[in-house]
Each structure stands twice: as structure tokens, then as C-alpha cells.
Amino acid sequence: MFNQRWFRALGISIPVITGVLLLGFLQAIFGVEVSTNLFNTGITPGMIFGVLQLLLAFWVYKKFI
């Protein structure tokens, strides 16, 4: 389904976007912050990127360790 290029892109982009979010650049540019409630569901961008970080870490663990 995904080739190595996809995994490299995800492996680089997820931590970079999470870092940009946590450093406050997304809030300055787009008004998005870690505690923003998306669509009144209680889900925040910080939660979404946290789950993506966990999935990425699990994939790296299974593939390389």
C-alpha cells in the first residue's frame, strides 16, 4: 500500500508539524493552538498529532527494532 517514500514523508512531516504546532507558529499564522476544540467534538490538534506520534513510534519500533 505505502512504499518507502511515503513512510519517509510521514516520518519527517508528523514530528515537524507537531513541533510547529507546539512552538506556536500555527497559532500565529492560522490561529490554531494545542487546546483548540475542533468542530466542538473535544478533539484537539494536540491529541491528533499525539496519536500520530504514537503510531509513528510503534511503526519504527516494529520495523527497525
PDBQT receptor file of N, H, CA, C and O in Angstrom, charges set to zero:
ATOM      1  N   MET A   1       0.821  -1.184   0.000  1.00  0.00    +0.000 N 
ATOM      2  CA  MET A   1       0.000   0.000   0.000  1.00  0.00    +0.000 C 
ATOM      3  C   MET A   1       0.871   1.256   0.000  1.00  0.00    +0.000 C 
ATOM      4  O   MET A   1       0.774   2.071  -0.918  1.00  0.00    +0.000 OA
ATOM      5  N   PHE A   2       1.714   1.422   1.008  1.00  0.00    +0.000 N 
ATOM      6  H   PHE A   2       1.792   0.760   1.753  1.00  0.00    +0.000 HD
ATOM      7  CA  PHE A   2       2.628   2.558   1.050  1.00  0.00    +0.000 C 
ATOM      8  C   PHE A   2       4.026   2.058   0.723  1.00  0.00    +0.000 C 
ATOM      9  O   PHE A   2       4.421   0.972   1.146  1.00  0.00    +0.000 OA
ATOM     10  N   ASN A   3       4.763   2.848  -0.024  1.00  0.00    +0.000 N 
ATOM     11  H   ASN A   3       4.442   3.730  -0.367  1.00  0.00    +0.000 HD
ATOM     12  CA  ASN A   3       6.144   2.485  -0.277  1.00  0.00    +0.000 C 
ATOM     13  C   ASN A   3       7.055   3.246   0.686  1.00  0.00    +0.000 C 
ATOM     14  O   ASN A   3       6.584   3.989   1.548  1.00  0.00    +0.000 OA
ATOM     15  N   GLN A   4       8.344   3.054   0.531  1.00  0.00    +0.000 N 
ATOM     16  H   GLN A   4       8.727   2.450  -0.169  1.00  0.00    +0.000 HD
ATOM     17  CA  GLN A   4       9.300   3.638   1.464  1.00  0.00    +0.000 C 
ATOM     18  C   GLN A   4       9.264   5.164   1.417  1.00  0.00    +0.000 C 
ATOM     19  O   GLN A   4       9.501   5.819   2.432  1.00  0.00    +0.000 OA
ATOM     20  N   ARG A   5       8.976   5.725   0.273  1.00  0.00    +0.000 N 
ATOM     21  H   ARG A   5       8.783   5.194  -0.551  1.00  0.00    +0.000 HD
ATOM     22  CA  ARG A   5       8.912   7.178   0.137  1.00  0.00    +0.000 C 
ATOM     23  C   ARG A   5       7.786   7.769   0.997  1.00  0.00    +0.000 C 
ATOM     24  O   ARG A   5       7.957   8.826   1.605  1.00  0.00    +0.000 OA
ATOM     25  N   TRP A   6       6.642   7.086   1.044  1.00  0.00    +0.000 N 
ATOM     26  H   TRP A   6       6.503   6.228   0.550  1.00  0.00    +0.000 HD
ATOM     27  CA  TRP A   6       5.519   7.531   1.878  1.00  0.00    +0.000 C 
ATOM     28  C   TRP A   6       5.904   7.528   3.351  1.00  0.00    +0.000 C 
ATOM     29  O   TRP A   6       5.628   8.481   4.079  1.00  0.00    +0.000 OA
ATOM     30  N   PHE A   7       6.545   6.442   3.779  1.00  0.00    +0.000 N 
ATOM     31  H   PHE A   7       6.769   5.667   3.187  1.00  0.00    +0.000 HD
ATOM     32  CA  PHE A   7       6.912   6.348   5.189  1.00  0.00    +0.000 C 
ATOM     33  C   PHE A   7       7.951   7.399   5.566  1.00  0.00    +0.000 C 
ATOM     34  O   PHE A   7       7.902   7.948   6.667  1.00  0.00    +0.000 OA
ATOM     35  N   ARG A   8       8.878   7.680   4.675  1.00  0.00    +0.000 N 
ATOM     36  H   ARG A   8       8.917   7.234   3.781  1.00  0.00    +0.000 HD
ATOM     37  CA  ARG A   8       9.842   8.745   4.952  1.00  0.00    +0.000 C 
ATOM     38  C   ARG A   8       9.148  10.094   5.056  1.00  0.00    +0.000 C 
ATOM     39  O   ARG A   8       9.460  10.885   5.946  1.00  0.00    +0.000 OA
ATOM     40  N   ALA A   9       8.217  10.360   4.160  1.00  0.00    +0.000 N 
ATOM     41  H   ALA A   9       7.964   9.717   3.437  1.00  0.00    +0.000 HD
ATOM     42  CA  ALA A   9       7.496  11.631   4.194  1.00  0.00    +0.000 C 
ATOM     43  C   ALA A   9       6.688  11.765   5.487  1.00  0.00    +0.000 C 
ATOM     44  O   ALA A   9       6.694  12.824   6.115  1.00  0.00    +0.000 OA
ATOM     45  N   LEU A  10       5.993  10.694   5.886  1.00  0.00    +0.000 N 
ATOM     46  H   LEU A  10       5.988   9.834   5.376  1.00  0.00    +0.000 HD
ATOM     47  CA  LEU A  10       5.236  10.731   7.133  1.00  0.00    +0.000 C 
ATOM     48  C   LEU A  10       6.160  10.850   8.334  1.00  0.00    +0.000 C 
ATOM     49  O   LEU A  10       5.868  11.580   9.282  1.00  0.00    +0.000 OA
ATOM     50  N   GLY A  11       7.280  10.129   8.291  1.00  0.00    +0.000 N 
ATOM     51  H   GLY A  11       7.517   9.536   7.521  1.00  0.00    +0.000 HD
ATOM     52  CA  GLY A  11       8.225  10.150   9.400  1.00  0.00    +0.000 C 
ATOM     53  C   GLY A  11       8.862  11.505   9.611  1.00  0.00    +0.000 C 
ATOM     54  O   GLY A  11       9.273  11.829  10.725  1.00  0.00    +0.000 OA
ATOM     55  N   ILE A  12       8.949  12.294   8.568  1.00  0.00    +0.000 N 
ATOM     56  H   ILE A  12       8.615  12.030   7.663  1.00  0.00    +0.000 HD
ATOM     57  CA  ILE A  12       9.510  13.642   8.695  1.00  0.00    +0.000 C 
ATOM     58  C   ILE A  12       8.413  14.665   8.976  1.00  0.00    +0.000 C 
ATOM     59  O   ILE A  12       8.594  15.556   9.806  1.00  0.00    +0.000 OA
ATOM     60  N   SER A  13       7.288  14.542   8.296  1.00  0.00    +0.000 N 
ATOM     61  H   SER A  13       7.141  13.818   7.622  1.00  0.00    +0.000 HD
ATOM     62  CA  SER A  13       6.268  15.592   8.390  1.00  0.00    +0.000 C 
ATOM     63  C   SER A  13       5.515  15.597   9.722  1.00  0.00    +0.000 C 
ATOM     64  O   SER A  13       5.199  16.669  10.237  1.00  0.00    +0.000 OA
ATOM     65  N   ILE A  14       5.226  14.439  10.285  1.00  0.00    +0.000 N 
ATOM     66  H   ILE A  14       5.484  13.568   9.867  1.00  0.00    +0.000 HD
ATOM     67  CA  ILE A  14       4.460  14.400  11.538  1.00  0.00    +0.000 C 
ATOM     68  C   ILE A  14       5.221  15.086  12.675  1.00  0.00    +0.000 C 
ATOM     69  O   ILE A  14       4.640  15.943  13.341  1.00  0.00    +0.000 OA
ATOM     70  N   PRO A  15       6.491  14.755  12.931  1.00  0.00    +0.000 N 
ATOM     71  CA  PRO A  15       7.198  15.475  14.001  1.00  0.00    +0.000 C 
ATOM     72  C   PRO A  15       7.393  16.962  13.705  1.00  0.00    +0.000 C 
ATOM     73  O   PRO A  15       7.351  17.786  14.618  1.00  0.00    +0.000 OA
ATOM     74  N   VAL A  16       7.605  17.310  12.432  1.00  0.00    +0.000 N 
ATOM     75  H   VAL A  16       7.638  16.640  11.690  1.00  0.00    +0.000 HD
ATOM     76  CA  VAL A  16       7.785  18.722  12.095  1.00  0.00    +0.000 C 
ATOM     77  C   VAL A  16       6.503  19.509  12.344  1.00  0.00    +0.000 C 
ATOM     78  O   VAL A  16       6.547  20.585  12.940  1.00  0.00    +0.000 OA
ATOM     79  N   ILE A  17       5.359  18.985  11.894  1.00  0.00    +0.000 N 
ATOM     80  H   ILE A  17       5.323  18.111  11.410  1.00  0.00    +0.000 HD
ATOM     81  CA  ILE A  17       4.097  19.679  12.108  1.00  0.00    +0.000 C 
ATOM     82  C   ILE A  17       3.764  19.750  13.602  1.00  0.00    +0.000 C 
ATOM     83  O   ILE A  17       3.249  20.764  14.075  1.00  0.00    +0.000 OA
ATOM     84  N   THR A  18       4.054  18.687  14.339  1.00  0.00    +0.000 N 
ATOM     85  H   THR A  18       4.472  17.863  13.956  1.00  0.00    +0.000 HD
ATOM     86  CA  THR A  18       3.823  18.697  15.787  1.00  0.00    +0.000 C 
ATOM     87  C   THR A  18       4.698  19.746  16.456  1.00  0.00    +0.000 C 
ATOM     88  O   THR A  18       4.234  20.482  17.326  1.00  0.00    +0.000 OA
ATOM     89  N   GLY A  19       5.959  19.815  16.055  1.00  0.00    +0.000 N 
ATOM     90  H   GLY A  19       6.336  19.217  15.348  1.00  0.00    +0.000 HD
ATOM     91  CA  GLY A  19       6.856  20.820  16.622  1.00  0.00    +0.000 C 
ATOM     92  C   GLY A  19       6.407  22.232  16.318  1.00  0.00    +0.000 C 
ATOM     93  O   GLY A  19       6.452  23.106  17.184  1.00  0.00    +0.000 OA
ATOM     94  N   VAL A  20       5.972  22.458  15.080  1.00  0.00    +0.000 N 
ATOM     95  H   VAL A  20       5.936  21.748  14.377  1.00  0.00    +0.000 HD
ATOM     96  CA  VAL A  20       5.478  23.779  14.689  1.00  0.00    +0.000 C 
ATOM     97  C   VAL A  20       4.227  24.137  15.496  1.00  0.00    +0.000 C 
ATOM     98  O   VAL A  20       4.056  25.281  15.916  1.00  0.00    +0.000 OA
ATOM     99  N   LEU A  21       3.365  23.156  15.704  1.00  0.00    +0.000 N 
ATOM    100  H   LEU A  21       3.504  22.226  15.363  1.00  0.00    +0.000 HD
ATOM    101  CA  LEU A  21       2.157  23.385  16.498  1.00  0.00    +0.000 C 
ATOM    102  C   LEU A  21       2.517  23.749  17.928  1.00  0.00    +0.000 C 
ATOM    103  O   LEU A  21       1.984  24.712  18.480  1.00  0.00    +0.000 OA
ATOM    104  N   LEU A  22       3.419  22.984  18.530  1.00  0.00    +0.000 N 
ATOM    105  H   LEU A  22       3.852  22.202  18.082  1.00  0.00    +0.000 HD
ATOM    106  CA  LEU A  22       3.758  23.209  19.931  1.00  0.00    +0.000 C 
ATOM    107  C   LEU A  22       4.580  24.472  20.131  1.00  0.00    +0.000 C 
ATOM    108  O   LEU A  22       4.508  25.086  21.196  1.00  0.00    +0.000 OA
ATOM    109  N   LEU A  23       5.365  24.876  19.128  1.00  0.00    +0.000 N 
ATOM    110  H   LEU A  23       5.423  24.377  18.263  1.00  0.00    +0.000 HD
ATOM    111  CA  LEU A  23       6.136  26.114  19.248  1.00  0.00    +0.000 C 
ATOM    112  C   LEU A  23       5.283  27.359  19.047  1.00  0.00    +0.000 C 
ATOM    113  O   LEU A  23       5.721  28.467  19.356  1.00  0.00    +0.000 OA
ATOM    114  N   GLY A  24       4.088  27.189  18.541  1.00  0.00    +0.000 N 
ATOM    115  H   GLY A  24       3.732  26.288  18.290  1.00  0.00    +0.000 HD
ATOM    116  CA  GLY A  24       3.177  28.312  18.415  1.00  0.00    +0.000 C 
ATOM    117  C   GLY A  24       3.134  28.958  17.043  1.00  0.00    +0.000 C 
ATOM    118  O   GLY A  24       2.451  29.967  16.868  1.00  0.00    +0.000 OA
ATOM    119  N   PHE A  25       3.845  28.406  16.059  1.00  0.00    +0.000 N 
ATOM    120  H   PHE A  25       4.400  27.587  16.202  1.00  0.00    +0.000 HD
ATOM    121  CA  PHE A  25       3.833  29.003  14.728  1.00  0.00    +0.000 C 
ATOM    122  C   PHE A  25       2.465  28.854  14.061  1.00  0.00    +0.000 C 
ATOM    123  O   PHE A  25       2.023  29.761  13.356  1.00  0.00    +0.000 OA
ATOM    124  N   LEU A  26       1.790  27.721  14.274  1.00  0.00    +0.000 N 
ATOM    125  H   LEU A  26       2.150  26.984  14.846  1.00  0.00    +0.000 HD
ATOM    126  CA  LEU A  26       0.471  27.553  13.670  1.00  0.00    +0.000 C 
ATOM    127  C   LEU A  26      -0.544  28.507  14.292  1.00  0.00    +0.000 C 
ATOM    128  O   LEU A  26      -1.470  28.955  13.615  1.00  0.00    +0.000 OA
ATOM    129  N   GLN A  27      -0.377  28.818  15.563  1.00  0.00    +0.000 N 
ATOM    130  H   GLN A  27       0.375  28.455  16.113  1.00  0.00    +0.000 HD
ATOM    131  CA  GLN A  27      -1.290  29.766  16.195  1.00  0.00    +0.000 C 
ATOM    132  C   GLN A  27      -1.062  31.159  15.627  1.00  0.00    +0.000 C 
ATOM    133  O   GLN A  27      -2.020  31.897  15.396  1.00  0.00    +0.000 OA
ATOM    134  N   ALA A  28       0.187  31.524  15.400  1.00  0.00    +0.000 N 
ATOM    135  H   ALA A  28       0.965  30.925  15.588  1.00  0.00    +0.000 HD
ATOM    136  CA  ALA A  28       0.490  32.846  14.871  1.00  0.00    +0.000 C 
ATOM    137  C   ALA A  28      -0.005  33.008  13.437  1.00  0.00    +0.000 C 
ATOM    138  O   ALA A  28      -0.453  34.089  13.055  1.00  0.00    +0.000 OA
ATOM    139  N   ILE A  29       0.074  31.940  12.641  1.00  0.00    +0.000 N 
ATOM    140  H   ILE A  29       0.438  31.062  12.952  1.00  0.00    +0.000 HD
ATOM    141  CA  ILE A  29      -0.288  32.039  11.227  1.00  0.00    +0.000 C 
ATOM    142  C   ILE A  29      -1.768  31.741  11.002  1.00  0.00    +0.000 C 
ATOM    143  O   ILE A  29      -2.463  32.515  10.344  1.00  0.00    +0.000 OA
ATOM    144  N   PHE A  30      -2.259  30.609  11.551  1.00  0.00    +0.000 N 
ATOM    145  H   PHE A  30      -1.694  29.981  12.086  1.00  0.00    +0.000 HD
ATOM    146  CA  PHE A  30      -3.619  30.157  11.255  1.00  0.00    +0.000 C 
ATOM    147  C   PHE A  30      -4.588  30.268  12.432  1.00  0.00    +0.000 C 
ATOM    148  O   PHE A  30      -5.780  30.011  12.269  1.00  0.00    +0.000 OA
ATOM    149  N   GLY A  31      -4.102  30.643  13.599  1.00  0.00    +0.000 N 
ATOM    150  H   GLY A  31      -3.133  30.852  13.731  1.00  0.00    +0.000 HD
ATOM    151  CA  GLY A  31      -4.965  30.726  14.765  1.00  0.00    +0.000 C 
ATOM    152  C   GLY A  31      -5.266  29.376  15.391  1.00  0.00    +0.000 C 
ATOM    153  O   GLY A  31      -6.225  29.254  16.153  1.00  0.00    +0.000 OA
ATOM    154  N   VAL A  32      -4.469  28.361  15.086  1.00  0.00    +0.000 N 
ATOM    155  H   VAL A  32      -3.690  28.461  14.467  1.00  0.00    +0.000 HD
ATOM    156  CA  VAL A  32      -4.667  27.017  15.644  1.00  0.00    +0.000 C 
ATOM    157  C   VAL A  32      -3.717  26.845  16.818  1.00  0.00    +0.000 C 
ATOM    158  O   VAL A  32      -2.523  27.119  16.694  1.00  0.00    +0.000 OA
ATOM    159  N   GLU A  33      -4.229  26.398  17.949  1.00  0.00    +0.000 N 
ATOM    160  H   GLU A  33      -5.199  26.175  18.049  1.00  0.00    +0.000 HD
ATOM    161  CA  GLU A  33      -3.382  26.128  19.104  1.00  0.00    +0.000 C 
ATOM    162  C   GLU A  33      -3.676  24.727  19.623  1.00  0.00    +0.000 C 
ATOM    163  O   GLU A  33      -4.621  24.074  19.179  1.00  0.00    +0.000 OA
ATOM    164  N   VAL A  34      -2.871  24.280  20.551  1.00  0.00    +0.000 N 
ATOM    165  H   VAL A  34      -2.104  24.810  20.911  1.00  0.00    +0.000 HD
ATOM    166  CA  VAL A  34      -2.979  22.906  21.041  1.00  0.00    +0.000 C 
ATOM    167  C   VAL A  34      -4.337  22.645  21.676  1.00  0.00    +0.000 C 
ATOM    168  O   VAL A  34      -4.849  21.528  21.602  1.00  0.00    +0.000 OA
ATOM    169  N   SER A  35      -4.924  23.657  22.297  1.00  0.00    +0.000 N 
ATOM    170  H   SER A  35      -4.508  24.564  22.357  1.00  0.00    +0.000 HD
ATOM    171  CA  SER A  35      -6.189  23.442  23.005  1.00  0.00    +0.000 C 
ATOM    172  C   SER A  35      -7.421  23.797  22.171  1.00  0.00    +0.000 C 
ATOM    173  O   SER A  35      -8.531  23.804  22.702  1.00  0.00    +0.000 OA
ATOM    174  N   THR A  36      -7.255  24.087  20.891  1.00  0.00    +0.000 N 
ATOM    175  H   THR A  36      -6.353  24.081  20.460  1.00  0.00    +0.000 HD
ATOM    176  CA  THR A  36      -8.391  24.428  20.034  1.00  0.00    +0.000 C 
ATOM    177  C   THR A  36      -9.330  23.233  19.923  1.00  0.00    +0.000 C 
ATOM    178  O   THR A  36      -8.888  22.123  19.628  1.00  0.00    +0.000 OA
ATOM    179  N   ASN A  37     -10.614  23.453  20.155  1.00  0.00    +0.000 N 
ATOM    180  H   ASN A  37     -10.972  24.355  20.395  1.00  0.00    +0.000 HD
ATOM    181  CA  ASN A  37     -11.614  22.401  20.074  1.00  0.00    +0.000 C 
ATOM    182  C   ASN A  37     -12.104  22.304  18.630  1.00  0.00    +0.000 C 
ATOM    183  O   ASN A  37     -12.758  23.222  18.136  1.00  0.00    +0.000 OA
ATOM    184  N   LEU A  38     -11.792  21.197  17.951  1.00  0.00    +0.000 N 
ATOM    185  H   LEU A  38     -11.261  20.452  18.352  1.00  0.00    +0.000 HD
ATOM    186  CA  LEU A  38     -12.154  21.044  16.550  1.00  0.00    +0.000 C 
ATOM    187  C   LEU A  38     -13.607  20.620  16.403  1.00  0.00    +0.000 C 
ATOM    188  O   LEU A  38     -14.004  19.562  16.890  1.00  0.00    +0.000 OA
ATOM    189  N   PHE A  39     -14.379  21.431  15.747  1.00  0.00    +0.000 N 
ATOM    190  H   PHE A  39     -14.057  22.291  15.352  1.00  0.00    +0.000 HD
ATOM    191  CA  PHE A  39     -15.776  21.120  15.424  1.00  0.00    +0.000 C 
ATOM    192  C   PHE A  39     -16.591  20.764  16.668  1.00  0.00    +0.000 C 
ATOM    193  O   PHE A  39     -17.527  19.969  16.579  1.00  0.00    +0.000 OA
ATOM    194  N   ASN A  40     -16.253  21.336  17.824  1.00  0.00    +0.000 N 
ATOM    195  H   ASN A  40     -15.492  21.982  17.897  1.00  0.00    +0.000 HD
ATOM    196  CA  ASN A  40     -16.981  21.110  19.083  1.00  0.00    +0.000 C 
ATOM    197  C   ASN A  40     -17.074  19.626  19.455  1.00  0.00    +0.000 C 
ATOM    198  O   ASN A  40     -18.086  19.182  19.998  1.00  0.00    +0.000 OA
ATOM    199  N   THR A  41     -16.022  18.864  19.162  1.00  0.00    +0.000 N 
ATOM    200  H   THR A  41     -15.200  19.224  18.721  1.00  0.00    +0.000 HD
ATOM    201  CA  THR A  41     -16.017  17.441  19.478  1.00  0.00    +0.000 C 
ATOM    202  C   THR A  41     -15.154  17.123  20.691  1.00  0.00    +0.000 C 
ATOM    203  O   THR A  41     -15.205  16.008  21.211  1.00  0.00    +0.000 OA
ATOM    204  N   GLY A  42     -14.374  18.075  21.141  1.00  0.00    +0.000 N 
ATOM    205  H   GLY A  42     -14.333  18.980  20.719  1.00  0.00    +0.000 HD
ATOM    206  CA  GLY A  42     -13.450  17.814  22.238  1.00  0.00    +0.000 C 
ATOM    207  C   GLY A  42     -12.107  17.307  21.769  1.00  0.00    +0.000 C 
ATOM    208  O   GLY A  42     -11.205  17.103  22.582  1.00  0.00    +0.000 OA
ATOM    209  N   ILE A  43     -11.954  17.101  20.472  1.00  0.00    +0.000 N 
ATOM    210  H   ILE A  43     -12.686  17.267  19.812  1.00  0.00    +0.000 HD
ATOM    211  CA  ILE A  43     -10.685  16.638  19.909  1.00  0.00    +0.000 C 
ATOM    212  C   ILE A  43      -9.839  17.861  19.573  1.00  0.00    +0.000 C 
ATOM    213  O   ILE A  43     -10.304  18.781  18.901  1.00  0.00    +0.000 OA
ATOM    214  N   THR A  44      -8.608  17.863  20.039  1.00  0.00    +0.000 N 
ATOM    215  H   THR A  44      -8.230  17.115  20.585  1.00  0.00    +0.000 HD
ATOM    216  CA  THR A  44      -7.714  18.989  19.786  1.00  0.00    +0.000 C 
ATOM    217  C   THR A  44      -6.623  18.567  18.803  1.00  0.00    +0.000 C 
ATOM    218  O   THR A  44      -6.343  17.377  18.664  1.00  0.00    +0.000 OA
ATOM    219  N   PRO A  45      -6.005  19.533  18.120  1.00  0.00    +0.000 N 
ATOM    220  CA  PRO A  45      -4.884  19.185  17.235  1.00  0.00    +0.000 C 
ATOM    221  C   PRO A  45      -3.753  18.499  17.984  1.00  0.00    +0.000 C 
ATOM    222  O   PRO A  45      -3.072  17.637  17.429  1.00  0.00    +0.000 OA
ATOM    223  N   GLY A  46      -3.547  18.877  19.244  1.00  0.00    +0.000 N 
ATOM    224  H   GLY A  46      -4.101  19.578  19.695  1.00  0.00    +0.000 HD
ATOM    225  CA  GLY A  46      -2.513  18.212  20.037  1.00  0.00    +0.000 C 
ATOM    226  C   GLY A  46      -2.798  16.735  20.226  1.00  0.00    +0.000 C 
ATOM    227  O   GLY A  46      -1.882  15.914  20.189  1.00  0.00    +0.000 OA
ATOM    228  N   MET A  47      -4.073  16.389  20.429  1.00  0.00    +0.000 N 
ATOM    229  H   MET A  47      -4.818  17.056  20.459  1.00  0.00    +0.000 HD
ATOM    230  CA  MET A  47      -4.446  14.974  20.573  1.00  0.00    +0.000 C 
ATOM    231  C   MET A  47      -4.221  14.220  19.266  1.00  0.00    +0.000 C 
ATOM    232  O   MET A  47      -3.713  13.099  19.274  1.00  0.00    +0.000 OA
ATOM    233  N   ILE A  48      -4.596  14.829  18.151  1.00  0.00    +0.000 N 
ATOM    234  H   ILE A  48      -5.009  15.740  18.145  1.00  0.00    +0.000 HD
ATOM    235  CA  ILE A  48      -4.446  14.177  16.850  1.00  0.00    +0.000 C 
ATOM    236  C   ILE A  48      -2.973  13.906  16.560  1.00  0.00    +0.000 C 
ATOM    237  O   ILE A  48      -2.607  12.796  16.173  1.00  0.00    +0.000 OA
ATOM    238  N   PHE A  49      -2.129  14.923  16.749  1.00  0.00    +0.000 N 
ATOM    239  H   PHE A  49      -2.427  15.825  17.064  1.00  0.00    +0.000 HD
ATOM    240  CA  PHE A  49      -0.709  14.728  16.477  1.00  0.00    +0.000 C 
ATOM    241  C   PHE A  49      -0.060  13.822  17.515  1.00  0.00    +0.000 C 
ATOM    242  O   PHE A  49       0.916  13.140  17.201  1.00  0.00    +0.000 OA
ATOM    243  N   GLY A  50      -0.570  13.797  18.736  1.00  0.00    +0.000 N 
ATOM    244  H   GLY A  50      -1.362  14.351  18.990  1.00  0.00    +0.000 HD
ATOM    245  CA  GLY A  50      -0.062  12.857  19.725  1.00  0.00    +0.000 C 
ATOM    246  C   GLY A  50      -0.322  11.416  19.314  1.00  0.00    +0.000 C 
ATOM    247  O   GLY A  50       0.555  10.562  19.445  1.00  0.00    +0.000 OA
ATOM    248  N   VAL A  51      -1.517  11.144  18.821  1.00  0.00    +0.000 N 
ATOM    249  H   VAL A  51      -2.229  11.838  18.714  1.00  0.00    +0.000 HD
ATOM    250  CA  VAL A  51      -1.842   9.796  18.339  1.00  0.00    +0.000 C 
ATOM    251  C   VAL A  51      -0.983   9.449  17.125  1.00  0.00    +0.000 C 
ATOM    252  O   VAL A  51      -0.493   8.326  17.012  1.00  0.00    +0.000 OA
ATOM    253  N   LEU A  52      -0.799  10.407  16.218  1.00  0.00    +0.000 N 
ATOM    254  H   LEU A  52      -1.197  11.320  16.310  1.00  0.00    +0.000 HD
ATOM    255  CA  LEU A  52       0.061  10.154  15.055  1.00  0.00    +0.000 C 
ATOM    256  C   LEU A  52       1.496   9.867  15.483  1.00  0.00    +0.000 C 
ATOM    257  O   LEU A  52       2.158   9.013  14.893  1.00  0.00    +0.000 OA
ATOM    258  N   GLN A  53       1.987  10.575  16.510  1.00  0.00    +0.000 N 
ATOM    259  H   GLN A  53       1.450  11.269  16.989  1.00  0.00    +0.000 HD
ATOM    260  CA  GLN A  53       3.335  10.314  17.018  1.00  0.00    +0.000 C 
ATOM    261  C   GLN A  53       3.433   8.905  17.602  1.00  0.00    +0.000 C 
ATOM    262  O   GLN A  53       4.435   8.217  17.405  1.00  0.00    +0.000 OA
ATOM    263  N   LEU A  54       2.390   8.475  18.320  1.00  0.00    +0.000 N 
ATOM    264  H   LEU A  54       1.576   9.034  18.480  1.00  0.00    +0.000 HD
ATOM    265  CA  LEU A  54       2.390   7.114  18.869  1.00  0.00    +0.000 C 
ATOM    266  C   LEU A  54       2.407   6.065  17.765  1.00  0.00    +0.000 C 
ATOM    267  O   LEU A  54       3.151   5.087  17.843  1.00  0.00    +0.000 OA
ATOM    268  N   LEU A  55       1.592   6.266  16.742  1.00  0.00    +0.000 N 
ATOM    269  H   LEU A  55       0.988   7.061  16.678  1.00  0.00    +0.000 HD
ATOM    270  CA  LEU A  55       1.569   5.318  15.622  1.00  0.00    +0.000 C 
ATOM    271  C   LEU A  55       2.903   5.294  14.891  1.00  0.00    +0.000 C 
ATOM    272  O   LEU A  55       3.380   4.227  14.503  1.00  0.00    +0.000 OA
ATOM    273  N   LEU A  56       3.502   6.451  14.703  1.00  0.00    +0.000 N 
ATOM    274  H   LEU A  56       3.114   7.317  15.018  1.00  0.00    +0.000 HD
ATOM    275  CA  LEU A  56       4.801   6.524  14.048  1.00  0.00    +0.000 C 
ATOM    276  C   LEU A  56       5.873   5.828  14.877  1.00  0.00    +0.000 C 
ATOM    277  O   LEU A  56       6.700   5.093  14.336  1.00  0.00    +0.000 OA
ATOM    278  N   ALA A  57       5.862   6.055  16.188  1.00  0.00    +0.000 N 
ATOM    279  H   ALA A  57       5.190   6.652  16.627  1.00  0.00    +0.000 HD
ATOM    280  CA  ALA A  57       6.833   5.408  17.066  1.00  0.00    +0.000 C 
ATOM    281  C   ALA A  57       6.645   3.890  17.063  1.00  0.00    +0.000 C 
ATOM    282  O   ALA A  57       7.624   3.145  17.064  1.00  0.00    +0.000 OA
ATOM    283  N   PHE A  58       5.399   3.434  17.058  1.00  0.00    +0.000 N 
ATOM    284  H   PHE A  58       4.603   4.040  17.057  1.00  0.00    +0.000 HD
ATOM    285  CA  PHE A  58       5.135   1.994  17.023  1.00  0.00    +0.000 C 
ATOM    286  C   PHE A  58       5.616   1.383  15.712  1.00  0.00    +0.000 C 
ATOM    287  O   PHE A  58       6.185   0.291  15.704  1.00  0.00    +0.000 OA
ATOM    288  N   TRP A  59       5.387   2.085  14.602  1.00  0.00    +0.000 N 
ATOM    289  H   TRP A  59       4.925   2.972  14.608  1.00  0.00    +0.000 HD
ATOM    290  CA  TRP A  59       5.854   1.590  13.306  1.00  0.00    +0.000 C 
ATOM    291  C   TRP A  59       7.377   1.492  13.274  1.00  0.00    +0.000 C 
ATOM    292  O   TRP A  59       7.926   0.502  12.789  1.00  0.00    +0.000 OA
ATOM    293  N   VAL A  60       8.059   2.509  13.786  1.00  0.00    +0.000 N 
ATOM    294  H   VAL A  60       7.613   3.313  14.180  1.00  0.00    +0.000 HD
ATOM    295  CA  VAL A  60       9.532   2.482  13.813  1.00  0.00    +0.000 C 
ATOM    296  C   VAL A  60      10.000   1.326  14.689  1.00  0.00    +0.000 C 
ATOM    297  O   VAL A  60      10.957   0.634  14.340  1.00  0.00    +0.000 OA
ATOM    298  N   TYR A  61       9.339   1.109  15.820  1.00  0.00    +0.000 N 
ATOM    299  H   TYR A  61       8.562   1.671  16.103  1.00  0.00    +0.000 HD
ATOM    300  CA  TYR A  61       9.696   0.015  16.727  1.00  0.00    +0.000 C 
ATOM    301  C   TYR A  61       9.556  -1.328  16.026  1.00  0.00    +0.000 C 
ATOM    302  O   TYR A  61      10.466  -2.155  16.082  1.00  0.00    +0.000 OA
ATOM    303  N   LYS A  62       8.417  -1.550  15.364  1.00  0.00    +0.000 N 
ATOM    304  H   LYS A  62       7.679  -0.878  15.319  1.00  0.00    +0.000 HD
ATOM    305  CA  LYS A  62       8.176  -2.844  14.711  1.00  0.00    +0.000 C 
ATOM    306  C   LYS A  62       9.085  -3.060  13.507  1.00  0.00    +0.000 C 
ATOM    307  O   LYS A  62       9.516  -4.184  13.249  1.00  0.00    +0.000 OA
ATOM    308  N   LYS A  63       9.377  -1.996  12.772  1.00  0.00    +0.000 N 
ATOM    309  H   LYS A  63       9.027  -1.083  12.982  1.00  0.00    +0.000 HD
ATOM    310  CA  LYS A  63      10.146  -2.133  11.537  1.00  0.00    +0.000 C 
ATOM    311  C   LYS A  63      11.645  -2.228  11.795  1.00  0.00    +0.000 C 
ATOM    312  O   LYS A  63      12.328  -3.010  11.134  1.00  0.00    +0.000 OA
ATOM    313  N   PHE A  64      12.171  -1.460  12.732  1.00  0.00    +0.000 N 
ATOM    314  H   PHE A  64      11.616  -0.824  13.270  1.00  0.00    +0.000 HD
ATOM    315  CA  PHE A  64      13.610  -1.343  12.865  1.00  0.00    +0.000 C 
ATOM    316  C   PHE A  64      14.188  -1.906  14.146  1.00  0.00    +0.000 C 
ATOM    317  O   PHE A  64      15.407  -2.042  14.252  1.00  0.00    +0.000 OA
ATOM    318  N   ILE A  65      13.354  -2.241  15.127  1.00  0.00    +0.000 N 
ATOM    319  H   ILE A  65      12.363  -2.130  15.041  1.00  0.00    +0.000 HD
ATOM    320  CA  ILE A  65      13.907  -2.746  16.405  1.00  0.00    +0.000 C 
ATOM    321  C   ILE A  65      13.459  -4.183  16.605  1.00  0.00    +0.000 C 
ATOM    322  O   ILE A  65      13.806  -4.804  17.610  1.00  0.00    +0.000 OA
TER     323      ILE A  65
